Every structure is written in structure tokens, then in C-alpha cells.
Amino acid sequence: MMTRRVVVSLSGGMDSTAVLAEALDRGYDVLAVGFTYGSKHNTYENAAAINVAEHYNVPFTLIPLTAVARHLKSNLLIDGGDIPEGHYEEETMSQTVVPGRNMIFASILAGIAWSNDADSVWMGVHSGDHAIYPDCRPDFVDAMNEAMQLGTDERIHLETPFLHANKTSVIDGCDRYNVPWHLTRTCYKDQPIACGKCGSCQERLEAFAANSIEDPIGYETREIMQKGS
């Protein structure tokens, strides 16, 4: 019996690393894929993705999309404005939306999956993203899954195992996998040490605190802000 092959979208962040751990725990043959798309933290998250892939001894491919990103507008991108600070669910975090990012990624990943005899694309979207990012919501995932299947003659489908879990639940649910959180990158800012102040850092710090676990990475500050502060 052949081992099932899947393609995992690996950014180097906590969620995609957890998805990789889940796929490997199920015994699947994994091809991990990341993207270079000109975000402020892209250099650091790509380095994290490489380290995570090496940790798990899985093949990892980086796809360059900087030419596409030059036509998109977002504060997350290098030529965009400042990364907002504060709680992850604040309205200001919508400034970090990269238009169509997951839709673009998913389409490319489906083609890679088809070309490599995989049967699915795995992505690490979760409920904490729903308020801010439209291409992380369940209705988008359902539609993208249908589009993938229609566009590949039912060869490829989309799996999002943490779609209805928040980051706190992701950490708790992956405890049995011994996930290398220390290798992951979450901060949105263009700096080697996590700022601790952007919404992405705040969500991560909250999640570890809720699980009574010390986050193993370094920060400029570990203070958890109140929403609206």
C-alpha cells in the first residue's frame, strides 16, 4: 500500500509547523512548500521554515512571488506602512492583510500537489485569523476546496485541520507532537528578535500564557496588552 502524499504550506510560523507535525504524525509523505513574497518578516520566517523542515527531515521548496507582490498593497509588505501594534483582533491589524495571499498560495500549491502525485494541500489557517483575514474563514476554505477539486478533476483537495481552533488550542492540541516552537517565527516586523508588540506576537504570547507554557523564543518585551490599549 502506497503512503499518502500531501503538500504542506510551511511559512515557518506556529500554525503551519503544527500542521506539518499533524501530517507527519498521521504517517503521510510530506512535501513542504514556502513562499518568498516580500513581506517585512519574510526573510526570518523563511529561515524558520528551513529550520523546521530540517528538524523533521522533509523536503522543502521556496517559491519566489516577489514580482507578484509588487502589485499588491499591505503594511505587511516591505514597501507598505508600519506594522500596527496591539491586540491581534484590533481593527488596525487589517492593515496587514495581503490581498488574496492564501488564494494565490492555495492555487500554486494545488498545482504542485497535482504534479507530485499528492492528493491534498494542507494549510494552517485557524479561527484566530477569521476576524481579520477573509481568506482564512470557513466559507473561503470551503469554496477553495471545491475549486481545487473542480480544477484538478477531483485529484486534489484542501485540508485545514485547525480551521475551528484558535492558537491557544493549537498549542494544546499539538503538545503530544513535541513541536519545535523554538524554531518558529511569528513576529511581523523586519527585525531578527520578535518585537512582542505587534498583533501576531501578542496572539502568540497570549496562547502560550493560556497553556501555562513559557514561549521559548526571545522578545523585546513579553508584556501582554489589553484589547484596545
Number of C-alpha atoms within 10 A of each C-alpha: 3 6 9 14 19 27 29 25 27 31 29 26 21 23 24 25 28 27 24 28 20 18 19 16 11 9 12 16 17 22 22 25 22 22 19 17 20 19 23 21 20 22 15 24 26 21 16 22 28 24 17 28 21 12 12 15 10 16 13 21 16 15 14 13 14 15 11 11 20 13 7 15 17 19 20 25 26 19 15 15 13 15 22 22 20 24 23 23 19 16 13 15 22 18 17 22 17 19 15 13 15 20 15 12 17 21 16 14 26 26 16 16 23 17 9 13 14 21 17 23 28 25 29 23 27 21 16 19 17 17 15 19 19 17 20 23 19 17 11 14 22 14 12 19 21 15 17 23 17 13 15 14 9 12 16 25 22 24 20 19 17 20 20 15 15 18 23 18 18 21 23 14 14 14 12 10 13 9 20 16 18 13 20 26 26 25 27 27 25 18 12 14 14 22 21 26 26 20 24 23 26 24 25 21 23 19 21 18 14 15 13 9 12 11 16 12 13 13 17 10 11 16 12 17 17 9 10 9 8
